[in-house]
Amino acid sequence: MSKKQASPKTSSSFSSIVRLVIYVVAFLLFIRPIDFFQWNTTSNNNNRDKKQHILTSSSTSLKSKRDVPRRMKEVDAMQDLQTAFSHADEVVQPPLGAGTSLTDPSLLNYSKDFRGTDLSRPENEIIRSNRMVYMITPTHQCKTQIVDLKRLSQTLRLAKEAGYHNRLYWIILEDADFPSKRVRQIAEQSGLAYAHKAVPTSKEVRNRKAAHRGLEQRNVGLDTVEQVGAEGVVYFMDDDNAYDVQLFHELAYATNIGVFGVGMPGGSAYERCHVDPETGKVDKLLTTWAAKRMFPIDMAGFCFATHHLARATASGNKLRFTPRSKPGFLENDFLSFIAGSVSEMAPLAANSPRILTWHVKTVGNDQCTCMLLFFFPAWSFILTGRELTTFYCFFFFTTASVYNPEEGKFGSSESSPKFQLMMSLL
């Protein structure tokens, strides 16, 4: 007589219960911890009281008394962290430290126009080396802000110390009510002349669905360039991109509008300009998104000389970004004020085939995205396109897996029993 087998209904019910338990456990593991950065400023007094309580409490056991130094260090660490987010005054340094930009005879007024001058010729090397290269960097408080700015500051410091270009001016615009000391410390450690300002985004822009990120900060950065007043080149350098130090050597050659390629780890490999081999001028801009724009170019793919700012100011206008631009047309509308066609642009970086800047987009520990990719891996196709997606599932039986949406399966650890268990439960 054969043994009685479990009915499909019972097996299905048991599988549903197991799946429910796993979902609950995963949800509890992915709950976002309390963010210590959001401590209220009034907690300083509470921390001091906590210190005093640790030292004076008579009911503390011998074991806990041994932990007093460690616990005090934890309190001090939280106070230091809180201080890092405290107030710092706005700073606009002169390019060379003391004095103003106009007191140095090697620095020219920002209205000086070098169009028609070949700065690659040896006799013009002094002019090129004395030009100021302004980097405008909008930033905002987030989990990846410090690592992005640290990476950027190290790149700029290397570019200066290695001799790619000596006169670099870093303009940092924080989307905050006041500049923070932690960002100020990064700017000071870079060894560059810098400006550090707080430019909070207005509520009108925040509440708009299709608002442009960093628009108000970049406009204040252009105000700062005029305030410094030294002739040179302006470049919009986002903090979540990666840059080759050779780029800062190339920027100093731009006398009008310089363009170069931008690496795209996403849908397209890169965006760049196409140069006519007969004339040596730019005849079109190569892109995969909204190619019918007059100037289909990325924010990281162009720079311009400061005389455009002076010309616009002299005519009673201001060369600034406009919030009325459509999504994706911010660069197009800005360049429309200073160029009539792409032929006015000058290719840099060996006529643009060399890629000196990349979009890398540092991503923090987003638990919600990890959960969605863990339980619904096919969604990675929507989030990333047709490319290999790496996602980290902080689950109790797995650490990381690679999912290939084209093959419809995970690309690693397929022979692992834990992997097979995970797939059988999804």
GIMO-V824716 format. One record per helix or strand of 3 or more residues. SS is the DSSP state (h for helix, s for strand). FROM is the first residue (numbers start at 1). LEN is the number of residues. If there is no record, write none. Layout:
SS:FROM:LEN
SS:FROM:LEN
This chain:
h:8:22
h:36:3
h:43:14
h:62:5
h:68:17
h:101:3
h:122:9
s:132:8
h:145:17
s:168:7
h:181:9
s:193:6
h:203:4
h:215:14
s:232:5
s:241:3
h:246:6
s:257:3
s:261:4
s:270:6
s:282:5
h:299:3
s:302:4
h:307:8
h:330:7
h:342:3
s:355:5
h:367:9
h:377:8
s:389:7
s:398:7
h:417:9
